[in-house]
């Protein structure tokens, strides 16, 4: 299994196509799919493929979604080796199949797909592809494994799902039983004001990471998301980049709004044991307000190659405080998620809640 694409339902697909191109350096796909009731645009960067759909008529499924939920992620699609086997397994374990298996041939790519209901308005499309001839670079073609060096964003690192209080165990069991994910890290973050619990789920082959959050207090930022989103849904998507400092400088120049980090954070950071960065590196990171976390590491060859996580988060991209993006760089094969960065993010979002008046 691997991530195939993410489908956003929005009010104006062309506006959001231009937003991804102008703010994040995505490329608009040469081919897009529209029907008489729905307009769909496609943007790509590296191995990332986003579909953006908006309604042309009230009968559009996108219009129905937007009557129930604010704009956001409606579907996360997974590429699987055998869609018939995957759907049969999902049905045995109680999944609701929303779309039976469809078969089509697009530009030499043979595609089988089916869709299942997930949490709230979220669905998962399962896709099997087989090449039958020359492709035409349609948006339905699988992302190329060769990422152009010019791509600021190279891949999706992880996708985060928020569920209601008390639903974390059920959601974990659902992804275990239906899609054969397995539990990994557990986080319990608590401040003086609020708290959350999180369970990281990973696909069996390790290609897909899906942290699931639930609120652990009534005023949690997760609860605010659930209230505004009118149910569970995708809170954020982490996009991987080769050089986060350089990418964020470009994103800021394009006008992208990002969460702020106090400079005192970096003073405290340098006091932690085995701080792995030079003064020049931490100065550049602090200038861009990037979070840093690392695993303790004892070098055998005298070089300090501690596994390192660099992360930063946008403000919510839509009008409501729901969905946002994360940008991440993993150095020296850093795996998983650092609790220091997780807590720093939690506290940064708390600060934004206080500004909005939704956290006292």
Secondary structure, 3 states (H helix, E strand, C coil): CEEEEEEEECCCHHHHHHHHHHHHCCEECCCCCCCCCEEEEEEEECCEEEEEEEECCCCCHHHHHHHHCCCEEEEEEEECCCHHHHHHHHHHCCCCEEEEEEEEEECCEEEEEEEEECCCCCEEEEEEEEECCCCCCCCCCCCCCCCCCCCCCCEEEEEEEEECCCCHHHHHHHHHHHHCCEEEEEEEEECCCCEEEEEEEECCCCCCEEEEEEECCCCCHHHHHHHHHCCCEEEEEEEECCCHHHHHHHHHHCCCCECCCCCHHHHHHCCCCCCCCCHHHHHHHHHCCCEEEECCCCCCCCCCCCCEEEEEEECCCCCCCCCEEEEEEEECCCCCCCHHHHHHHHHHHHHHHHHHCCCC
